[in-house]
Amino acid sequence: MDILIVEGNGPLSGTVPISGSKNAALPILIASLLMDGSVNYTNVPRLRDIGTTLKLLEVLGCPAEMDDAGNVIANPCEIAYQAPYELVRTMRASALCLGPLLARLGRASVALPGGCAIGARPVDMHLTALEKMGATFNLDAGYIEGVTDGLKGAHIAFPFPTVGGTENLLMAASLAEGTTILENAAREPEVCDLAEFLIQGGAKITGHGTSEITIEGVSELRQPKGASYRIMSDRIEAGTYLAAACITRGEVLIQNCPVDSMEAVLAPFEEMGAKLEEREDGLFVSAADRLKCVDVKTLPYPGFPTDMQAQIMAVMTLAEGSGVIEETIFENRFMHVQELVRMGARIKLSGRTAVVRGVEALTGAPVMASDLRASASLVVAALAAHGVTAIRRIYHLDRGYENIDAKLNALGAKVRREQE
Ligand code: UD1
């Protein structure tokens, strides 16, 4: 197993290019299952979860190939209905093929995603909403078995603006009969990116980006001849490099930074004292002085994203004063706290709230990555710590960060991999 060895090496400086968004690419690639004819994508990040998605598509009768430049061609042929446990267990987003398979085949058999380190993460809202459209579900031998004799438009009010649920329903409703209205829909930019992809293929969707989305079902979706779809840049990856620049008091140009979708991320960093300047080719970040702690509460978009909570916490461990971080999206997303404490951070946890008191210095230590964003926070902290940090279980990191070691080293960091 790979270990990431990070030596604190002073301020980061230079330019870092941001890759395509993982969370946009996953549903958009899965939406290939809805299309007639082949589909071309560009700016797909080279990540483990993307590899798993391509395997899943292949098993479902839609072989897809990716080249080194992040271009993918998917060829939906004989669509199959069973998403096997071996693939689903490594990636919960596999549940996103329920909607497309029911719309396409009237049948879906998708392994129930297992437990996850950051909370229970059930898919009950996806199922209840699809039931409203005329699907019925059974749990059989660990598989969610869904059938329908044709999905019909429905008025669906989500109890919570679930990102995956909204995406599943967008895909299902695009090929259903009649009109679907999604109330309390997720407004995340990745949901909008999926909607734009479906619209390019002929779907009739309005209201995406607001909490009420209307989808008028069509009988066929097809990417226009000669077209390709470019996946949006990854706002969480960009935010993670922003955190890395700030904690090391560096000066970094974040290229292809999706600034428009990052208002709630940029605001607390500015409040902490970071200087942010939007330039033609990206976001320029500088943080020469010690930053100040702030209070942060995670919320659905357009609020502060839960996927940036761990990274901003890492930055606050070395900032002046104290700040309160409240996690409202996932019930168990503070697994990085104990690891940061091992590096000398002062953090008190109480339920869904963490109080961070900034310290003068962190010290490198052996630590363990527990999930994707927790791993990112450990890397961020390690960049500014004295001495060497060895991060174990970094396969989590490789699920979501393209070439993180190379990108950081190009900014002057000292990061390498070792085999255990
Ligand atoms: C997506 C993102 C993830 C991000 C999250 C919240 C992808 C691949 N993943 O995850 O990185 O952290 O949005 O922004 O895009 N819930 C239920 N029942 C359901 C669905 C969700 O109780 O049927 C709960 C979840 O357990 C969680 C909350 O709702 O507590 C948010 O989940 P959701 O918005 O669905 O997140 P994901 O789509 O899983």
Residues whose N, C-alpha, C, O or C-beta is under 5 A from the ligand:
A	BS01	UD1	N23 A93 A120 R121 P122 V123 D124 M125 H126 P161 T162 V163 G164 G165 T306 D307 I329 F330
